[in-house]
């Protein structure tokens, strides 16, 4: 099981990665986010930043499906997270 130190150590080990200050964690390279805290949205409740769940940017739908199918106890997807091209 990863802890808070692991969540920060792993992304920061990548070349050019920086952490952006905020309520949760937010890691970027050249201004593009690749890992951040999950903003949980439950009906009728305000958004809650979950530091125990990380959102990971993936390259394409095949990569996303490989994670979901390969380790379904660890990875999940949520409505609102769709692949978008980097600009």
C-alpha positions in Angstrom: 0.0 0.0 0.0 1.3 3.4 -0.9 1.4 6.2 1.5 1.6 10.0 1.2 5.4 9.9 0.9 5.2 7.4 -2.0 2.6 9.5 -3.8 5.0 12.4 -3.8 8.3 10.5 -4.3 7.3 8.6 -7.4 6.0 11.5 -9.5 8.8 13.8 -8.4 11.4 11.2 -9.6 10.3 11.9 -13.2 12.4 14.4 -15.1 10.9 17.9 -15.2 8.1 17.0 -12.7 7.0 19.7 -10.2 4.4 19.7 -7.5 1.8 22.5 -7.4 0.6 23.7 -4.0 -3.1 23.2 -3.2 -5.6 21.3 -1.1 -4.4 17.9 -2.3 -1.5 16.9 -4.5 -1.0 18.0 -8.1 2.0 17.0 -10.3 2.8 18.5 -13.7 5.5 18.5 -16.4 5.7 21.5 -18.6 2.3 22.7 -17.3 0.5 19.4 -18.1 -1.0 17.6 -15.1 -0.3 13.8 -14.9 -1.3 12.9 -11.3 -3.6 14.8 -8.9 -5.9 14.2 -6.0 -9.3 12.8 -6.8 -12.0 15.5 -6.6 -14.9 13.4 -5.4 -18.3 14.7 -6.4 -21.3 13.2 -4.7 -24.9 14.3 -5.5 -26.0 17.1 -3.3 -22.7 17.5 -1.5 -19.7 19.9 -2.1 -16.7 18.5 -4.0 -14.2 16.8 -1.6 -10.5 16.5 -2.4 -9.5 12.9 -1.7 -5.8 12.7 -0.9 -6.1 8.9 -0.6 -7.1 8.5 -4.3 -4.9 9.6 -7.2 -6.1 10.5 -10.7 -3.6 9.3 -13.3 -3.4 10.7 -16.8 -3.1 7.8 -19.4 -2.1 8.0 -23.0 -5.1 6.3 -24.6 -8.2 4.2 -24.1 -6.2 1.0 -24.4 -3.8 2.0 -21.6 -6.8 2.9 -19.4 -8.5 -0.4 -20.1 -5.3 -2.3 -19.4 -5.1 -0.7 -15.9 -8.8 -1.3 -15.2 -8.8 -4.9 -16.3 -5.3 -5.7 -15.0 -5.9 -4.6 -11.4 -9.6 -4.0 -10.8 -9.1 -3.8 -7.0 -6.8 -0.8 -7.4 -8.0 1.1 -10.5 -11.4 2.6 -11.3 -12.8 5.1 -13.7 -15.4 7.8 -13.0 -17.8 9.8 -15.2 -16.2 13.1 -16.3 -12.8 11.6 -16.9 -12.4 11.3 -20.6 -9.3 11.3 -22.7 -8.4 14.6 -24.2 -5.5 15.5 -26.4 -2.6 17.5 -25.0 -2.5 20.9 -26.5 
